[in-house]
Amino acid sequence: MVDEYVDKLRYYCSVEDVQVRPNPRNARDQKAQVDAEDEAVMNLIRSDDWVVMLDERGQDIGSEQMAELVGDAGNTGASRLSFLIGGPYGHGRKMRERANLSIKLSSLVLNHQIALLVLMEQLYRSWTILKGQKYHH
């Protein structure tokens, strides 16, 4: 289903689904896992990216607000809009400091695969809202 939404999104924008290997250093300690994932993600983020961190403690927004976020991304001066989904133990310190915005997709905790699917659907919904197309209601 993620691939289906990626294909739909390509009609509106360039889309890239980049995934970081969980626990890239095979650490047993949770903090070490988060730090290694944090470092791997930071190596992918450009200095001029607008970074939206998906986090259970982030700002609660609706679909219309998500559409505004996507629509306003061009006004930030950023070259890319990057959404970050954390691993099993969440985001690391560097990522939290780097993020321009933190939002939550749900009050429920979602595993990263489900969060990715929800994010892709909401991005597609956002574009249809921005273009006045009949997907959102």
N, C-alpha and C positions, 0 to 999 in steps of 0.2 A: 504494500500500500504506500509506503514511503516513496518508492520509485514512481508510482503513479502520480503522486502530488508533485514530485520533482519535475516530471514531464509537463504537468499542467502549469507549474510556476515558470518554466522556461519560455512560455508565451509572453510573460510580463517582464522577466528580469533574468539575469545570469544567476545560476544557483550552483553551489558546490557543497556537497555533504562530505566533510572531512572528519574522520573519526580517529581518535587517539587510542592506542592500545591501553586497556586498563592495567594499572599497576606495572608500568613499563620496566621497572627494575626488580620485579618479583619480591618486593619487600613484604615481610610479615606484619610489620607495624603499620597501623592505619595512617598515622601521621606521615610516615615515609611514603606510603602509597599516594596520598593526596599531594605531597610535595613533588613527587616524580611526575604525576599527571599534570600538576600545575606548571611545572617547568616545560613539559612537552607542549602544552597548549600555548604557553607564552612564546614559544619558538615559532608558532604559526601566526600569531597576531602581528599585524603591521602597526607601526606607530600612528598611522592616520586612519585606522579602523574605528568605526563607531561600534562599541562592544556592548551587547545586551546579555547579561548573565541571567540564566534561568535558575531560580532558587526558591525553595519553599518559603523563605522569609522575605521574598521580594515583594514589590508593589503589586497589588491585585488590580488587574486591568481587564476590561471587556474587549470584545471583538472590534468595536468601533474605535476604541483607544489604541488597539494594536494596529489598526489601519492607519490611524494618525501617525503612530510611531514610524511605520513603514513609509508613509507618504512624506513625512518630515525629514527622513534620513538624508535626503539630498541637500537639505539646508544646513547640515552639520559641518560640511567641508570634508567629510570622510570619503575615502575611496571605496570602502566596503562597509556593509552592515553585517556584523558577525554576531550570531546567537550562539551562546555556549551552554551546553548541558553538562552538568557535573557527573562524576563517577559515583560509585556506591556510597562514598563518604563525603560527597559534595566537592565544592571548589576550595582551592588553596588560597592562602593570604595574597599572593601576587595577583591572582586573577580577581579577587575581591577588590583590591586596590585599583586595578586597571580598568575595571568595568565602568562604562559611562552610565549604565542604568541596570537595575536589578528588578526583574519581574517574576511573578509566579504564574504558571499555567493552570494551577489548581491548588486548592487547599489540601488536597491529598498529596502524599509523596508518591511520585511516579518513577518507575525504573527508567533508565535512559532510553531504552527502545520505545517505550510507550510515549515518553516525553517527546522524542523525535517525531513520531507520527502525529501527535497533537500539535506540535509546533508547525510542521509542514502543512497540515490542514488549516491552521489559523493564518499562516502566511498566504495561502491560496485564498482564503476567505477575505483577508485584508485587501488583496489586489482586486477581488471582485467588488468589494465595497468601494474602493477608490475609483474604479472604472464604471460604477453604477450598473453592474451586471446583476442578474437575478440568481444569485446563489445564497446570499444572506437574506433569508425570508422570502 
